[in-house]
Amino acid sequence: MRLKCALIAITLVSSPVAAADPAAINRIADQAMNHGQVVETAAYLTDRIGGRLTNSPAMREAERWTQAKFKEWGLRNVHLEGFEFGRGWWIESSRVRMTAPRPLALHAIPIAWTPPTDGAITAPVIVAPMTKEDHFTKWRGKLAGKIVLVSLPKDPKDEGEAPFKRLSGGELAEKDEYRQPVYDPSEARDLAKWFRFGRRLDAFLKAEGAIAWARMAQRDNGLVHGEGYSFRTGETPSLPAVELAAEDYRRLTRLAKTGPVTIEIDSKVHFDDSDSKGYNIIAEIPGTDPKAGYVMAGAHIDSWVAADGAADNAAGSAVVMEAARILSAIGVRPKRTIRFALWSGEEQGLFGSYSYVRKHLVTRPAQPDPEIASLGPWGDQTYPITPLPGFRDLVAYFNMDNGSGKLRGIYAEGNFAAVPMLKEWISPLASMGVTSVVAKPTGSTDHIGMAELGLPAFQFIQDPLDYGSRAHHSSLDTFDHLRAQDLRQAATVMASLLLSAADSDKPLPRNVLPTQPSVTRPFDYEDPDKD
């Protein structure tokens, strides 16, 4: 009898970490699977609004529409939170074609935040690969009146893996490997050097009398991407620029070896300086205990514009919105507030989510190196970190930003103490394929600014589909590369985890608030020839 009482006591003590009430999960699944709107939401963001470059007119429309949907679904405290960003920019139309030695339409896209051509311009090309300022000397006096191809043409590579895949059990297991952190202060300097070279290349080409330039797409199969980072006011390039599909670029460089080649560029792009701020969209389901803090789900709603920003990241945004709709529709009254965030400026360097971190969670000293400071969040890695009063209020954050593939588990981001609770919370969802909590961290998306502070902030393991091989940032990132059944599953998982975190009496453990780390490789020398 004494043993039985002890077991009952243990059960009662451990119950606060349990998953959301099974009946609530059933209602969540019913809403997602039988009454869901996630597919329609994703279609509106992609087919109707299209690519949502930060501060573009399409992004402004997305800000209006998502706020209206949150309000329609009964969310509270729906609002925008602004941060300084820079210029808006959008593409009206673009045409690039070879005019000699024969007429041929080329697959191309204007590079973001480069200026228009002011009508069609036609000129001979010159192949002048340049990756650092030392290369300028070779081409001085040779570029006047030319369209300069600045990339070294690279040979096509054999594709060793299928472009579309789902994760096997073995591949999930391989992700459960702790990765030691690496601190290398030269990484920020190298990134600053890369941005500086872009500015100086534009200035050099302009001074030499070039009329435009083109680069080679980083992937084959006719894909173009168009990423560009000269969005800050006062840093707009002087020359129009386009990215050419790899196959077209190689063709031009082969032809240029044997004779003259002429192309025509007609780039109708526009700058929008009506508002220099980007905006995060915030909405909430209020909690019943104002002292219990809040849990949060987020995804970035901005995208590149070679296509419609479907896998990256209308998928995640639609899932976050659908989780909000589901929880509101079933009438939850969580102990903690559940906050939903659609971030902007992610593609240019996590601007929106880092702005939230600096406004609500911590402060850091100003970056003393002005060139590194110009990187924005990428250069914002100073110490000491000082928590703000709201630091303790964030109890959990879940981020989705790896396409529309089925959620298979959670990256624990090095937070060993959180693993048991996360496993408990996903356990009712095993039949949906959600089975793994792995040690391996992920990078390059909006949970980073919180996870690096030791906060319980997580990214999901997802089936890759064709996210990395085809869709990511490319001209194929359209609604057709989403999977409706996976979006419904993801919304079910997201809503369930949010409710578990919001109602758990025991919050997720935090990791350590970091202090200035030691250099990981103290005996390395900087390579003077490094690009």
C-alpha positions in Angstrom: 0.0 0.0 0.0 2.9 2.4 0.9 4.5 1.6 -2.5 1.2 2.3 -4.3 0.9 5.7 -2.5 4.4 6.5 -3.5 3.7 5.7 -7.1 0.6 7.9 -7.1 2.6 10.7 -5.6 5.3 10.4 -8.3 2.5 10.5 -10.9 1.0 13.6 -9.4 4.4 15.3 -9.3 5.3 14.5 -12.8 1.9 15.3 -14.3 2.6 19.0 -14.9 5.0 18.1 -17.7 2.5 16.0 -19.5 1.3 16.8 -23.0 -1.9 18.7 -23.6 -5.1 17.2 -22.5 -5.9 14.3 -25.0 -9.4 15.6 -25.5 -7.9 18.9 -26.5 -5.6 17.2 -29.0 -8.5 15.4 -30.5 -10.3 18.7 -31.0 -7.2 20.2 -32.5 -6.8 17.3 -34.9 -10.5 17.6 -35.9 -10.2 21.3 -36.6 -7.0 20.8 -38.6 -8.0 17.8 -40.7 -11.8 18.3 -41.1 -12.2 22.0 -41.0 -8.7 23.3 -41.8 -7.9 26.5 -43.7 -4.1 26.1 -43.9 -4.1 25.2 -47.6 -6.3 28.2 -48.5 -4.1 30.5 -46.4 -0.9 29.3 -48.1 -2.6 29.7 -51.5 -3.6 33.3 -50.8 -0.1 34.2 -49.6 1.5 32.7 -52.8 -0.9 32.7 -55.7 -2.7 35.9 -54.8 0.0 38.1 -53.0 3.1 36.4 -54.4 6.7 36.9 -53.4 6.9 39.2 -50.3 10.2 41.0 -50.3 10.7 43.0 -47.1 9.2 46.5 -47.5 7.8 45.8 -51.0 4.2 46.6 -51.9 3.4 42.8 -51.7 4.8 42.6 -48.2 2.6 45.6 -47.2 -0.4 43.7 -48.6 0.6 40.6 -46.6 0.8 42.7 -43.4 -2.7 44.0 -44.0 -4.2 40.6 -44.9 -2.7 38.6 -42.1 -3.8 41.1 -39.5 -7.3 41.0 -40.9 -7.3 37.1 -40.7 -6.1 37.1 -37.1 -8.9 39.5 -36.1 -11.5 37.5 -38.1 -10.4 34.4 -36.2 -10.8 36.1 -32.8 -7.2 36.7 -31.9 -6.4 39.6 -29.6 -3.8 42.3 -29.5 -3.2 42.1 -33.2 -0.6 44.7 -34.2 2.5 45.5 -36.1 5.9 46.0 -34.5 8.3 48.1 -36.6 12.1 48.1 -37.0 14.4 50.1 -39.1 15.2 48.4 -42.4 15.7 50.4 -45.6 14.3 50.6 -49.1 11.4 48.7 -50.6 11.9 47.2 -54.1 9.8 45.2 -56.6 9.9 43.8 -60.1 7.4 44.9 -62.6 8.9 43.0 -65.5 12.2 41.7 -66.8 13.5 40.4 -70.1 17.0 39.3 -71.0 17.9 37.9 -74.4 20.9 37.2 -76.5 20.8 39.2 -79.8 24.0 37.9 -81.4 25.3 35.5 -82.7 21.6 34.5 -82.7 18.3 35.6 -81.0 17.6 33.6 -77.9 15.5 34.3 -74.8 17.5 33.8 -71.6 16.3 32.7 -68.1 17.2 35.6 -65.8 16.1 37.8 -62.9 17.1 41.2 -61.7 19.2 41.1 -58.6 17.3 42.5 -55.7 17.8 46.2 -54.9 19.7 46.9 -58.1 18.4 49.8 -60.3 16.3 49.5 -63.5 17.8 49.8 -67.0 15.6 52.7 -68.1 14.4 50.8 -71.1 16.2 48.0 -73.0 20.0 48.2 -73.2 22.0 46.2 -75.6 25.8 45.7 -75.4 28.5 43.1 -76.0 29.4 40.9 -73.0 32.8 40.4 -71.5 33.7 37.6 -69.3 35.6 39.1 -66.4 35.5 36.9 -63.2 36.1 39.0 -60.1 35.9 37.8 -56.5 38.2 40.2 -54.8 39.6 43.7 -55.3 43.0 42.3 -56.5 41.2 41.2 -59.7 40.3 44.7 -60.7 43.7 45.5 -62.1 43.4 42.9 -64.8 40.2 44.4 -66.2 41.0 48.1 -65.9 40.4 49.8 -69.2 38.6 46.9 -70.8 35.0 47.2 -69.6 33.6 50.4 -71.1 30.3 49.9 -72.9 30.1 46.3 -71.9 27.8 44.0 -69.9 30.2 42.3 -67.6 29.8 38.6 -66.6 31.5 38.6 -63.2 31.2 34.9 -62.3 33.7 32.2 -63.2 31.6 29.6 -65.1 31.6 26.4 -63.1 31.0 23.0 -64.7 27.6 21.2 -64.0 27.7 18.6 -61.3 26.3 15.1 -61.2 23.3 14.9 -59.0 24.0 12.0 -56.6 20.7 12.1 -54.6 17.1 12.2 -55.6 15.9 15.8 -55.6 12.7 14.9 -53.6 13.0 12.8 -50.4 11.4 12.0 -47.0 13.4 11.1 -44.0 13.9 7.5 -43.0 14.2 6.3 -39.4 17.9 5.9 -39.8 18.3 9.5 -41.1 16.3 10.8 -38.1 18.6 8.9 -35.7 21.7 10.4 -37.4 20.5 13.8 -36.4 20.7 13.0 -32.7 24.4 14.0 -32.4 25.6 16.8 -30.2 27.6 19.4 -32.2 30.2 21.4 -30.3 29.8 25.1 -30.7 32.4 27.1 -32.7 33.3 30.7 -31.9 35.4 32.3 -34.6 35.5 36.2 -34.5 36.9 36.2 -38.0 33.5 35.0 -39.4 31.9 38.4 -39.0 34.9 40.1 -40.5 34.8 37.8 -43.5 31.1 38.5 -44.0 31.7 42.3 -43.7 34.5 41.9 -46.3 32.0 40.1 -48.7 29.5 42.9 -48.4 32.3 45.5 -48.9 33.5 43.8 -52.0 30.0 44.0 -53.5 29.9 47.7 -53.0 33.4 48.2 -54.4 32.7 46.0 -57.4 29.7 48.1 -58.4 31.8 51.3 -58.0 34.7 49.8 -60.1 32.3 48.7 -62.9 30.6 52.1 -62.9 34.0 54.0 -63.0 35.2 51.8 -65.9 32.1 52.6 -68.0 30.4 49.2 -67.8 26.6 49.5 -68.4 25.4 46.5 -66.5 26.7 43.2 -65.0 25.5 39.6 -64.6 26.3 36.7 -62.4 25.7 32.9 -62.7 23.0 31.2 -60.7 24.4 28.9 -58.0 22.2 25.9 -59.1 21.5 24.2 -62.4 18.3 23.2 -64.1 17.2 26.6 -65.2 16.8 28.0 -61.7 17.3 31.6 -60.8 17.2 33.3 -57.4 18.0 37.0 -57.5 19.2 37.5 -53.9 20.7 40.9 -53.2 21.5 42.8 -50.0 21.9 46.5 -50.9 18.6 47.5 -49.2 19.9 50.2 -46.9 19.1 53.7 -47.8 22.2 55.3 -49.4 23.7 52.0 -50.4 21.8 51.4 -53.7 24.1 50.1 -56.5 24.8 52.3 -59.5 24.4 49.6 -62.2 21.6 47.3 -63.2 22.4 43.7 -62.6 20.8 40.3 -63.4 21.3 36.7 -62.4 21.4 34.3 -65.4 20.5 30.6 -65.2 23.6 28.5 -65.0 23.0 26.9 -68.4 22.5 30.2 -70.2 25.5 31.7 -68.4 27.8 28.9 -69.6 26.5 29.2 -73.1 27.4 32.9 -73.2 30.9 32.2 -71.8 31.5 29.5 -74.4 30.4 31.7 -77.2 32.5 34.6 -75.9 35.6 32.4 -76.3 35.1 32.2 -80.1 33.6 35.5 -81.1 31.5 38.5 -80.1 28.3 38.0 -78.0 25.6 40.6 -77.5 22.7 40.6 -75.0 19.8 42.9 -74.3 18.5 43.6 -70.8 15.2 45.3 -70.1 14.8 45.5 -66.3 11.7 47.3 -65.0 12.1 47.4 -61.3 11.0 50.0 -58.8 12.1 51.3 -55.4 9.6 52.1 -52.7 10.7 54.7 -50.1 7.3 55.3 -48.6 8.3 53.7 -45.3 11.8 52.6 -44.3 10.6 50.3 -41.5 9.9 46.6 -41.8 7.1 45.2 -39.6 6.5 42.0 -37.6 2.9 40.9 -37.3 1.9 39.9 -33.7 -1.3 38.3 -32.4 -2.3 36.6 -29.2 -4.7 34.2 -27.4 -4.7 35.8 -23.9 -3.7 33.6 -20.9 -5.7 33.3 -17.7 -2.7 33.9 -15.5 -1.0 37.2 -16.2 2.1 36.2 -14.1 2.7 32.9 -16.0 4.4 34.4 -19.0 3.8 33.4 -22.6 4.6 30.8 -25.2 5.2 31.7 -28.8 5.1 30.3 -32.4 6.8 32.1 -35.3 7.7 31.9 -39.0 9.0 34.5 -41.4 6.5 35.8 -43.9 9.0 37.7 -46.1 10.5 35.9 -49.1 12.6 36.4 -52.1 10.8 37.1 -55.4 12.1 34.8 -58.0 8.8 33.0 -57.4 6.0 33.2 -54.8 7.9 32.3 -51.6 5.8 29.2 -51.0 8.2 26.7 -49.3 10.2 29.6 -47.9 8.2 30.6 -46.1 4.5 30.9 -46.8 4.4 27.3 -45.6 5.6 28.1 -42.1 3.5 31.3 -41.9 0.4 29.5 -42.9 1.0 26.8 -40.3 1.5 29.4 -37.5 -1.7 31.2 -38.6 -3.6 27.9 -38.8 -2.4 27.0 -35.3 -3.8 30.3 -34.1 -7.1 29.7 -35.9 -7.4 26.2 -34.5 -6.8 27.1 -30.9 -9.2 30.0 -31.1 -11.8 27.9 -32.8 -11.8 25.2 -30.1 -12.0 27.9 -27.4 -8.9 27.2 -25.4 -8.3 29.3 -22.3 -4.6 28.6 -21.6 -2.9 29.5 -18.4 -0.1 31.3 -20.4 -0.7 33.7 -23.3 0.0 32.1 -26.7 1.6 34.7 -29.0 2.0 34.3 -32.7 4.6 36.1 -34.8 5.1 36.5 -38.5 8.6 37.9 -38.9 9.8 40.2 -41.6 13.4 40.8 -42.8 14.5 37.2 -42.2 16.0 36.8 -45.7 18.3 39.8 -45.3 19.6 38.7 -41.9 16.9 37.9 -39.3 16.1 41.6 -38.9 12.6 41.1 -37.6 13.1 38.4 -35.0 16.3 40.1 -33.7 14.4 43.3 -33.4 11.9 41.5 -31.2 14.8 40.1 -29.1 16.3 43.6 -28.5 12.9 45.2 -27.8 11.5 42.5 -25.4 14.2 40.2 -24.1 17.9 41.5 -23.8 20.2 44.3 -24.5 23.8 44.0 -25.7 26.6 46.7 -26.0 27.0 48.5 -29.3 29.3 46.8 -31.8 32.5 48.9 -31.8 33.6 47.9 -35.3 31.4 50.1 -37.7 31.8 47.6 -40.6 30.7 44.7 -38.5 27.9 46.8 -37.0 26.7 47.5 -40.5 25.8 43.8 -40.8 22.8 44.3 -38.5 21.9 41.2 -36.5 24.8 39.2 -38.1 27.2 41.5 -36.4 25.3 41.9 -33.2 27.3 39.4 -31.1 28.7 41.6 -28.3 28.9 40.9 -24.5 27.8 41.1 -21.8 24.1 40.3 -22.4 21.7 42.1 -20.1 18.2 40.5 -19.7 15.3 42.9 -19.9 12.3 42.5 -17.5 10.5 40.5 -20.2 13.3 37.9 -20.5 11.7 35.6 -17.9 8.3 35.9 -19.5 9.1 33.9 -22.6 8.5 30.2 -21.7 8.8 28.5 -25.1 9.2 29.4 -28.7 8.6 27.1 -31.7 9.7 28.1 -35.2 8.9 26.7 -38.6 11.1 27.5 -41.6 12.2 24.4 -43.6 9.5 24.1 -46.3 6.2 22.3 -46.1 7.5 18.8 -45.3 5.9 16.8 -42.6 7.1 17.6 -39.1 9.1 14.6 -37.7 10.4 16.0 -34.4 12.2 18.8 -32.7 15.8 20.0 -32.7 16.7 20.5 -29.0 19.3 23.2 -29.9 21.7 21.9 -27.3 19.2 22.3 -24.5 19.7 18.9 -22.8 17.4 19.6 -19.9 14.4 20.3 -22.2 14.6 16.9 -24.0 12.5 14.8 -21.6 9.6 17.3 -21.6 9.7 17.7 -25.4 9.6 14.0 -25.8 6.6 13.8 -23.4 4.8 16.5 -25.3 5.2 14.9 -28.8 4.4 11.4 -27.6 0.6 11.5 -28.4 1.6 12.5 -32.0 3.8 9.5 -32.8 1.2 8.1 -35.2 1.6 11.3 -37.2 5.3 10.6 -37.7 6.5 13.0 -34.9 8.9 10.8 -33.0 12.3 12.4 -32.5 13.9 15.0 -30.2 17.5 15.4 -31.4 20.5 17.2 -30.0 21.7 18.7 -33.3 21.1 22.4 -33.6 20.0 24.3 -36.7 20.9 27.7 -37.9 20.0 30.6 -40.2 16.4 31.2 -39.1 14.4 33.1 -36.5 14.7 30.9 -33.4 18.5 31.6 -33.4 18.2 35.0 -31.7 16.4 33.4 -28.8 18.1 30.0 -28.6 21.5 31.7 -28.4 20.4 33.4 -25.2 19.6 30.1 -23.5 15.9 30.5 -24.0 13.8 27.4 -24.8 13.5 28.1 -28.6 13.2 25.3 -31.1 13.0 24.5 -34.8 11.3 21.4 -36.2 12.8 18.4 -38.0 11.0 18.2 -41.4 10.9 15.9 -44.4 13.0 17.9 -46.9 10.9 17.2 -50.0 12.6 19.3 -52.6 13.3 22.3 -50.4 17.0 22.3 -50.5 17.4 20.8 -54.0 15.0 22.9 -56.0 12.6 25.3 -54.2 14.7 27.2 -51.7 15.0 30.9 -52.8 14.4 29.8 -56.4 12.1 30.4 -59.4 10.4 27.1 -58.5 9.2 28.2 -55.1 5.5 28.1 -55.9 2.4 26.5 -54.3 2.9 23.3 -56.3 5.9 22.6 -54.2 3.8 22.5 -51.0 2.1 19.3 -49.7 -1.4 19.9 -48.3 -1.4 16.8 -46.1 1.9 17.8 -44.5 0.7 21.4 -43.8 -2.4 20.0 -42.0 -0.2 17.7 -40.0 2.2 20.5 -39.1 -0.6 22.7 -37.9 -1.9 19.9 -35.7 1.6 19.5 -34.2 2.2 23.2 -33.7 -1.1 23.8 -32.0 -0.7 20.8 -29.7 2.8 21.8 -28.6 1.7 25.4 -28.0 -1.1 24.2 -25.8 1.1 21.8 -23.9 3.6 24.6 -23.2 0.9 27.1 -22.3 -0.8 24.8 -19.8 2.2 23.0 -18.3 2.7 23.9 -14.6 6.4 23.2 -15.0 7.9 25.5 -17.8 10.5 24.2 -20.1 14.1 24.4 -18.7 16.3 27.1 -20.0 19.9 26.8 -21.2 22.7 28.9 -19.9 22.7 32.7 -20.5 26.0 32.9 -22.5 29.0 35.0 -21.6 31.9 35.9 -23.9 33.1 32.6 -25.3 36.7 31.6 -25.8 38.0 31.3 -29.4 37.5 27.7 -30.5 40.7 27.5 -32.5 43.2 29.8 -30.8 46.2 28.8 -32.9 44.8 29.3 -36.4 46.2 31.9 -38.7 44.0 34.0 -41.0 44.5 33.1 -44.6 45.6 36.4 -46.4 44.3 35.0 -49.8 40.9 34.1 -48.4 38.1 35.7 -50.6 
